[in-house]
């Protein structure tokens, strides 16, 4: 059985339908077992009571015909009746006054089953007959007028064995019924699991950026359909709110982009007209305007990625080719800082995602490594697949980040270097995290000993 089949079977067995059926079946089976034990015990009591009645009836019949007088008369009557006796489990034993057996197997007469002083003539014991077979004898000792004894008894073992079949058959029948219930519940569990998978698939596609994804449902359906309807209403509301946000942000972008561009143009014109300190101040103002525009574009880009509205198309990507492209792009800047960009990946390693977004995520990580890493130290770009995940990492040999500040460094507008000597707006790691989330992965910061290792983990490409 493949891993996928095992996973599907585990999901099926974990459905509420199957668990309810299994719980009910287990409770019924437990009750059935207790009932079997109780009924078996009750049948034994009823059987012994019935045997006592048969013995008393036999004794009364013998007394009615006046046969329970002398031992020899009783033995003669039993010898006459013996060829016509149909019950093999019935036993009669006659002893004379001296205790010698006149009829029957004396070994089936319990001797020590009644403790002294004996207050009853009933005897009940497990014995071996003349052939060495085990028996359970229940009988009544009747004293005769000449000093002899007449013992009328039955072997309970064959009777009890026949009665024990009744609860066993009932229990087996109930077990078959319970197994049938479990089998009958499987189609319902499969159907409900399929419906849950459709809901999960719709939500997964929505989270991946397909905002047209909706949950199929029947307006007159059960609770799953009602849940699907509620989910669709929520998704519709989210789409409407996101549309409003997008409209507002697009309007703000349009309204701010033009004035900022005009402002920069005018500042450039004025800077060309003046010299000295005034020109330097104007150049700094132009740079500030560019930073404002870059910040605005970064915020807009993060919003697009987080909402899944950015253009993206997932496809297999050659890992080495992606690293070669990013190294070629950053090679001039790396050479300025005398930092070697090292690549570590297998030639056949593949990723699955949007190449442009992953390129941008790697660019942010390399940009940070070049900013905060030491001059002259190499930066390692590494991609490898492990346990169904692709780990894309960028490692430097700088001072690193304290472990307790890793989460803070990824937050929006958070900069651990507050000196202002290093350019940036604190949105690079935030954008990288948004790209990781869009790919169903995560961004983590690890200790490179020394330095920092930024790891972008996404789902690996699975070959058919």
Secondary structure as UniProt FT lines:
FT   HELIX           3..13
FT   HELIX           16..64
FT   TURN            65..66
FT   HELIX           71..82
FT   TURN            83..84
FT   TURN            88..89
FT   STRAND          90..95
FT   TURN            97..98
FT   STRAND          101..103
FT   HELIX           106..108
FT   STRAND          122..128
FT   TURN            130..131
FT   STRAND          134..143
FT   TURN            145..146
FT   STRAND          149..155
FT   HELIX           156..207
FT   TURN            208..209
FT   TURN            211..212
FT   TURN            219..220
FT   HELIX           223..273
FT   HELIX           277..307
FT   STRAND          315..318
FT   HELIX           319..336
FT   TURN            337..338
FT   STRAND          341..344
FT   TURN            347..348
FT   STRAND          350..353
FT   HELIX           355..372
FT   TURN            375..376
FT   STRAND          379..386
FT   TURN            387..388
FT   STRAND          389..395
FT   HELIX           403..405
FT   HELIX           406..410
FT   TURN            412..413
FT   HELIX           428..438
FT   TURN            439..440
FT   STRAND          442..447
FT   STRAND          452..460
//
